[in-house]
Amino acid sequence: MANPEWTRRGKTVAQLIEELRTFENQNMEVRISIDDGETSLPISLVGKSQGKYALLKNCEDVPTVLHHRDEQT
């Protein structure tokens, strides 16, 4: 089964900010996952790439991966 279109569409900076503003705790750490939330990495920097992408970067030499399998969201 192919992934739904929304999984490939991505978000704009404005859409991401709007969504993050809905979180009650604005001091919560933001992390990134590329495996549907199984694991995550801290975001070290936010940068630009090729003049058309906002890039969330993890800059650790040895990434501090959190495993979320047993957690409830």
Distance bins in CASP14 RR format, pairs under 12 A and 6 or more apart:
PFRMAT RR
TARGET T0000
AUTHOR 0000-0000-0000
RMODE 2
METHOD distances of the structure
MODEL  1
1 7 0 0 0 0 0 1 0 0 0 0 0
2 8 0 0 0 0 1 0 0 0 0 0 0
3 9 0 0 0 0 0 1 0 0 0 0 0
3 10 0 0 0 0 0 1 0 0 0 0 0
3 36 0 0 0 0 0 1 0 0 0 0 0
6 15 0 0 0 0 0 1 0 0 0 0 0
7 34 0 0 0 0 0 1 0 0 0 0 0
7 36 0 0 0 0 1 0 0 0 0 0 0
9 15 0 0 0 0 1 0 0 0 0 0 0
10 16 0 0 0 0 1 0 0 0 0 0 0
10 19 0 0 0 0 0 1 0 0 0 0 0
10 53 0 0 0 0 0 1 0 0 0 0 0
10 54 0 0 0 0 0 1 0 0 0 0 0
11 17 0 0 0 0 1 0 0 0 0 0 0
11 18 0 0 0 0 1 0 0 0 0 0 0
11 19 1 0 0 1 0 0 0 0 0 0 0
11 20 0 0 0 0 0 1 0 0 0 0 0
11 53 0 0 0 0 0 1 0 0 0 0 0
11 54 0 0 0 0 1 0 0 0 0 0 0
11 56 0 0 0 0 0 1 0 0 0 0 0
12 18 0 0 0 0 1 0 0 0 0 0 0
12 19 0 0 0 0 0 1 0 0 0 0 0
12 52 0 0 0 0 0 1 0 0 0 0 0
12 53 0 0 0 0 0 1 0 0 0 0 0
12 54 0 0 0 0 1 0 0 0 0 0 0
13 19 0 0 0 0 0 1 0 0 0 0 0
13 20 0 0 0 0 0 1 0 0 0 0 0
13 46 0 0 0 0 1 0 0 0 0 0 0
13 47 0 0 0 0 0 1 0 0 0 0 0
13 48 0 0 0 0 0 1 0 0 0 0 0
13 52 0 0 0 0 0 1 0 0 0 0 0
13 53 0 0 0 0 1 0 0 0 0 0 0
13 54 1 0 1 0 0 0 0 0 0 0 0
13 55 0 0 0 0 0 1 0 0 0 0 0
13 56 0 0 0 0 0 1 0 0 0 0 0
14 20 0 0 0 0 0 1 0 0 0 0 0
14 21 0 0 0 0 0 1 0 0 0 0 0
14 54 0 0 0 0 0 1 0 0 0 0 0
15 21 0 0 0 0 0 1 0 0 0 0 0
15 22 0 0 0 0 0 1 0 0 0 0 0
15 54 0 0 0 0 0 1 0 0 0 0 0
16 22 0 0 0 0 0 1 0 0 0 0 0
16 23 0 0 0 0 0 1 0 0 0 0 0
16 30 0 0 0 0 1 0 0 0 0 0 0
16 32 0 0 0 0 0 1 0 0 0 0 0
16 43 0 0 0 0 0 1 0 0 0 0 0
16 46 0 0 0 0 0 1 0 0 0 0 0
16 54 1 0 0 1 0 0 0 0 0 0 0
16 56 0 0 0 0 1 0 0 0 0 0 0
17 23 0 0 0 0 0 1 0 0 0 0 0
17 26 0 0 0 0 0 1 0 0 0 0 0
17 30 0 0 0 0 0 1 0 0 0 0 0
17 46 0 0 0 0 0 1 0 0 0 0 0
17 54 0 0 0 0 0 1 0 0 0 0 0
19 30 0 0 0 0 0 1 0 0 0 0 0
20 26 0 0 0 0 1 0 0 0 0 0 0
20 27 0 0 0 0 0 1 0 0 0 0 0
20 28 0 0 0 0 1 0 0 0 0 0 0
20 29 0 0 0 0 0 1 0 0 0 0 0
20 30 1 0 0 1 0 0 0 0 0 0 0
20 43 0 0 0 0 0 1 0 0 0 0 0
20 46 0 0 0 0 0 1 0 0 0 0 0
20 56 0 0 0 0 0 1 0 0 0 0 0
22 28 0 0 0 0 0 1 0 0 0 0 0
23 29 0 0 0 0 0 1 0 0 0 0 0
23 30 0 0 0 0 1 0 0 0 0 0 0
29 40 0 0 0 0 1 0 0 0 0 0 0
29 41 0 0 0 0 0 1 0 0 0 0 0
29 42 1 0 0 1 0 0 0 0 0 0 0
29 43 0 0 0 0 1 0 0 0 0 0 0
29 44 0 0 0 0 0 1 0 0 0 0 0
29 64 0 0 0 0 0 1 0 0 0 0 0
29 66 0 0 0 0 1 0 0 0 0 0 0
30 40 0 0 0 0 1 0 0 0 0 0 0
30 41 0 0 0 0 0 1 0 0 0 0 0
30 42 0 0 0 0 1 0 0 0 0 0 0
30 43 1 0 1 0 0 0 0 0 0 0 0
30 44 0 0 0 0 0 1 0 0 0 0 0
30 46 0 0 0 0 1 0 0 0 0 0 0
30 56 0 0 0 0 1 0 0 0 0 0 0
30 58 0 0 0 0 0 1 0 0 0 0 0
31 37 0 0 0 0 1 0 0 0 0 0 0
31 39 0 0 0 0 1 0 0 0 0 0 0
31 40 1 1 0 0 0 0 0 0 0 0 0
31 41 1 0 0 1 0 0 0 0 0 0 0
31 42 1 0 1 0 0 0 0 0 0 0 0
31 43 1 0 0 1 0 0 0 0 0 0 0
31 44 0 0 0 0 0 1 0 0 0 0 0
31 56 0 0 0 0 1 0 0 0 0 0 0
31 58 0 0 0 0 1 0 0 0 0 0 0
31 63 0 0 0 0 0 1 0 0 0 0 0
31 64 0 0 0 0 1 0 0 0 0 0 0
31 65 0 0 0 0 1 0 0 0 0 0 0
31 66 1 0 0 1 0 0 0 0 0 0 0
31 67 0 0 0 0 0 1 0 0 0 0 0
31 68 0 0 0 0 1 0 0 0 0 0 0
32 39 0 0 0 0 1 0 0 0 0 0 0
32 40 1 0 0 1 0 0 0 0 0 0 0
32 41 1 0 1 0 0 0 0 0 0 0 0
32 42 0 0 0 0 1 0 0 0 0 0 0
32 43 1 0 1 0 0 0 0 0 0 0 0
32 44 0 0 0 0 0 1 0 0 0 0 0
32 45 0 0 0 0 0 1 0 0 0 0 0
32 46 0 0 0 0 0 1 0 0 0 0 0
32 55 0 0 0 0 0 1 0 0 0 0 0
32 56 1 0 1 0 0 0 0 0 0 0 0
32 57 0 0 0 0 1 0 0 0 0 0 0
32 58 1 0 0 1 0 0 0 0 0 0 0
32 63 0 0 0 0 0 1 0 0 0 0 0
32 65 0 0 0 0 0 1 0 0 0 0 0
32 66 0 0 0 0 0 1 0 0 0 0 0
33 39 1 0 0 1 0 0 0 0 0 0 0
33 40 1 0 1 0 0 0 0 0 0 0 0
33 41 1 0 0 1 0 0 0 0 0 0 0
33 42 0 0 0 0 0 1 0 0 0 0 0
33 43 0 0 0 0 0 1 0 0 0 0 0
33 56 0 0 0 0 0 1 0 0 0 0 0
33 58 0 0 0 0 0 1 0 0 0 0 0
33 65 0 0 0 0 1 0 0 0 0 0 0
33 66 0 0 0 0 1 0 0 0 0 0 0
33 67 0 0 0 0 0 1 0 0 0 0 0
33 68 1 0 0 1 0 0 0 0 0 0 0
33 69 0 0 0 0 0 1 0 0 0 0 0
33 71 0 0 0 0 0 1 0 0 0 0 0
33 73 0 0 0 0 0 1 0 0 0 0 0
34 40 0 0 0 0 1 0 0 0 0 0 0
34 41 0 0 0 0 1 0 0 0 0 0 0
34 56 0 0 0 0 0 1 0 0 0 0 0
34 58 0 0 0 0 0 1 0 0 0 0 0
34 63 0 0 0 0 0 1 0 0 0 0 0
34 65 0 0 0 0 0 1 0 0 0 0 0
35 41 0 0 0 0 0 1 0 0 0 0 0
35 65 0 0 0 0 0 1 0 0 0 0 0
35 66 0 0 0 0 0 1 0 0 0 0 0
35 67 0 0 0 0 0 1 0 0 0 0 0
35 68 0 0 0 0 1 0 0 0 0 0 0
35 69 0 0 0 0 0 1 0 0 0 0 0
36 68 0 0 0 0 1 0 0 0 0 0 0
36 69 0 0 0 0 0 1 0 0 0 0 0
36 73 0 0 0 0 0 1 0 0 0 0 0
37 65 0 0 0 0 0 1 0 0 0 0 0
37 66 0 0 0 0 1 0 0 0 0 0 0
37 67 0 0 0 0 1 0 0 0 0 0 0
37 68 1 0 1 0 0 0 0 0 0 0 0
37 69 0 0 0 0 1 0 0 0 0 0 0
37 71 0 0 0 0 1 0 0 0 0 0 0
37 73 0 0 0 0 1 0 0 0 0 0 0
38 65 0 0 0 0 1 0 0 0 0 0 0
38 66 0 0 0 0 1 0 0 0 0 0 0
38 67 1 0 0 1 0 0 0 0 0 0 0
38 68 1 0 0 1 0 0 0 0 0 0 0
38 69 1 0 0 1 0 0 0 0 0 0 0
38 70 0 0 0 0 0 1 0 0 0 0 0
38 71 0 0 0 0 0 1 0 0 0 0 0
38 73 0 0 0 0 0 1 0 0 0 0 0
39 58 0 0 0 0 0 1 0 0 0 0 0
39 63 0 0 0 0 1 0 0 0 0 0 0
39 64 0 0 0 0 0 1 0 0 0 0 0
39 65 1 0 1 0 0 0 0 0 0 0 0
39 66 1 0 0 1 0 0 0 0 0 0 0
39 67 1 0 1 0 0 0 0 0 0 0 0
39 68 1 0 0 1 0 0 0 0 0 0 0
39 69 0 0 0 0 1 0 0 0 0 0 0
39 71 0 0 0 0 0 1 0 0 0 0 0
40 56 0 0 0 0 0 1 0 0 0 0 0
40 58 0 0 0 0 1 0 0 0 0 0 0
40 63 0 0 0 0 1 0 0 0 0 0 0
40 64 0 0 0 0 1 0 0 0 0 0 0
40 65 1 0 0 1 0 0 0 0 0 0 0
40 66 1 0 1 0 0 0 0 0 0 0 0
40 67 0 0 0 0 1 0 0 0 0 0 0
40 68 1 0 0 1 0 0 0 0 0 0 0
40 69 0 0 0 0 0 1 0 0 0 0 0
40 71 0 0 0 0 0 1 0 0 0 0 0
40 73 0 0 0 0 0 1 0 0 0 0 0
41 56 0 0 0 0 1 0 0 0 0 0 0
41 57 0 0 0 0 1 0 0 0 0 0 0
41 58 1 0 1 0 0 0 0 0 0 0 0
41 59 0 0 0 0 0 1 0 0 0 0 0
41 60 1 0 0 1 0 0 0 0 0 0 0
41 62 0 0 0 0 0 1 0 0 0 0 0
41 63 1 0 1 0 0 0 0 0 0 0 0
41 64 1 0 0 1 0 0 0 0 0 0 0
41 65 1 0 0 1 0 0 0 0 0 0 0
41 66 1 0 0 1 0 0 0 0 0 0 0
41 67 0 0 0 0 0 1 0 0 0 0 0
41 68 0 0 0 0 0 1 0 0 0 0 0
42 56 0 0 0 0 1 0 0 0 0 0 0
42 57 0 0 0 0 0 1 0 0 0 0 0
42 58 1 0 0 1 0 0 0 0 0 0 0
42 59 0 0 0 0 1 0 0 0 0 0 0
42 60 1 0 0 1 0 0 0 0 0 0 0
42 63 0 0 0 0 1 0 0 0 0 0 0
42 64 1 0 0 1 0 0 0 0 0 0 0
42 65 0 0 0 0 1 0 0 0 0 0 0
42 66 0 0 0 0 1 0 0 0 0 0 0
43 54 0 0 0 0 0 1 0 0 0 0 0
43 55 0 0 0 0 1 0 0 0 0 0 0
43 56 1 0 1 0 0 0 0 0 0 0 0
43 57 1 0 0 1 0 0 0 0 0 0 0
43 58 1 0 0 1 0 0 0 0 0 0 0
43 59 0 0 0 0 1 0 0 0 0 0 0
43 60 0 0 0 0 0 1 0 0 0 0 0
43 63 0 0 0 0 0 1 0 0 0 0 0
43 64 0 0 0 0 0 1 0 0 0 0 0
44 55 0 0 0 0 0 1 0 0 0 0 0
44 56 0 0 0 0 1 0 0 0 0 0 0
44 57 1 0 1 0 0 0 0 0 0 0 0
44 58 1 0 1 0 0 0 0 0 0 0 0
44 59 1 1 0 0 0 0 0 0 0 0 0
44 60 1 0 0 1 0 0 0 0 0 0 0
44 61 0 0 0 0 0 1 0 0 0 0 0
44 63 0 0 0 0 1 0 0 0 0 0 0
44 64 0 0 0 0 0 1 0 0 0 0 0
45 54 0 0 0 0 0 1 0 0 0 0 0
45 55 0 0 0 0 1 0 0 0 0 0 0
45 56 1 0 0 1 0 0 0 0 0 0 0
45 57 1 0 1 0 0 0 0 0 0 0 0
45 58 0 0 0 0 1 0 0 0 0 0 0
45 59 1 0 1 0 0 0 0 0 0 0 0
45 60 0 0 0 0 0 1 0 0 0 0 0
46 53 0 0 0 0 0 1 0 0 0 0 0
46 54 1 0 0 1 0 0 0 0 0 0 0
46 55 1 0 0 1 0 0 0 0 0 0 0
46 56 1 0 1 0 0 0 0 0 0 0 0
46 57 1 0 0 1 0 0 0 0 0 0 0
46 58 0 0 0 0 0 1 0 0 0 0 0
46 59 0 0 0 0 0 1 0 0 0 0 0
47 53 0 0 0 0 1 0 0 0 0 0 0
47 54 1 0 0 1 0 0 0 0 0 0 0
47 55 1 0 1 0 0 0 0 0 0 0 0
47 56 1 0 0 1 0 0 0 0 0 0 0
47 57 1 0 0 1 0 0 0 0 0 0 0
47 59 0 0 0 0 0 1 0 0 0 0 0
48 54 1 0 0 1 0 0 0 0 0 0 0
48 55 1 0 0 1 0 0 0 0 0 0 0
48 56 0 0 0 0 0 1 0 0 0 0 0
48 57 0 0 0 0 0 1 0 0 0 0 0
49 55 1 0 1 0 0 0 0 0 0 0 0
49 56 0 0 0 0 0 1 0 0 0 0 0
49 57 0 0 0 0 1 0 0 0 0 0 0
57 63 0 0 0 0 0 1 0 0 0 0 0
58 64 0 0 0 0 1 0 0 0 0 0 0
58 65 0 0 0 0 1 0 0 0 0 0 0
58 66 0 0 0 0 0 1 0 0 0 0 0
END
